[in-house]
Structures are given as C-alpha cells and as structure tokens.
Amino acid sequence: MRPDGVTIRRALTEDGAQLAAIDHAAWSWISDVSPQPAEDAGFFHERRTPGQCLVAESDGVVVGYIRQVPPTPLATNRHIRQIQGFGVLPAFRGRGIGALLIDAAIDAARTDGIRRMTLRVLGRNTSARRLYERAGFTVDGILPEEFHLDGEYVDDVLMGRSLLGHDHDRDHG
C-alpha cells in the first residue's frame, strides 16, 4: 500500500537543510552510533552527495530519505550497495514511508545492475530490523558488543539480501 500523497525522488542539493533536520529529529541511541547532529549541520559533502540519496516527499516537504553507496571504494565489490543512511521524520513514521524508501532503493540498485544490498543495524533497533526483514533482508552476521552506547554494549547486526530474481510478497500495512 502506497502512502497517500508521498512521492519518492532523487535528492537535490537544495534538500540538504531538510535532510539535516531529519537526521537531527530522527536521532536516537537506539539507532545511531554517533552523537546527535546539530539541526543545522550540513548534510551533503564530498563523500555524501545528492546522487546517493532518495527522498520521500509529502506536500512539498521532505519527510524521509535513504542513502545507498558501494560499501568500499574497491572495484571488486561494486556489485553491492549498502544502505548507509535512512530516516523518516518521527511524525511521519508508521505510514509505510520507510518501506516505500527501501523498495525504491532496491529498485534503483537493480536498475544499476547491482546484485546484492547490505546494511548494518543495531541489535536493539527491533523496529528497523523488522522493517528490513519484511523487505527481504536476513541476518548475515552479528558483531557482538561492537558499540558501547548510552551505558550499554550493543551488537552490530549485518543484514543483506539478493537483488536477483523477483520481489517477494510483502505486507506494508
């Protein structure tokens, strides 16, 4: 089910301020390993470009984004895309926008001839893990106690999925 009035498009340079605001508003020790970014922090720079991001827009406002990039600069794994940034404004969560962004990222990667998509998610981020699982991602490995966040040790969960073959049925409701 597609959320009403939400469109997905490539990010533009001028989306930077809205994307920085999303990163600030969506930040939590449940999902992030770095301190909360400033609301007016820059979003795009030489290693994070608009071409790497898709945005969800509702009534002219950017309400979410997903960023996918090659996991390393090596040519030997250019057939992989890794999600390295994903957020939806808290007021817009629970409407299927995250699933829509993941599906759009998968479609874009397939169009580019990518064979596999991967990501890293904190073990305690159960809502994100469920979202990824509904999109066909499975656990590839776990780095136990990889991070010490907010007074506790947290696992880093490595997930991935093949982009070959057909989509499986998903319930985005």
Buried (B, 14 or more C-beta within 10 A) or exposed (E): EEBEEBBBEEBEEEBBBBBBBBBBBBBEBBBBEEEBBEEEBEBBEEEBEBEBBBBBBBEEEBBBBBBBBBBEEEEEBBBBBBBBBBBBBEEBBEBBBBBBBBBBBBBBBBEEEBEBBBBBBBBBBEEBBEBBEBBBBEBBEEEEEBBEBEEEEBBBBBBBBEBEEEEEEEEBE
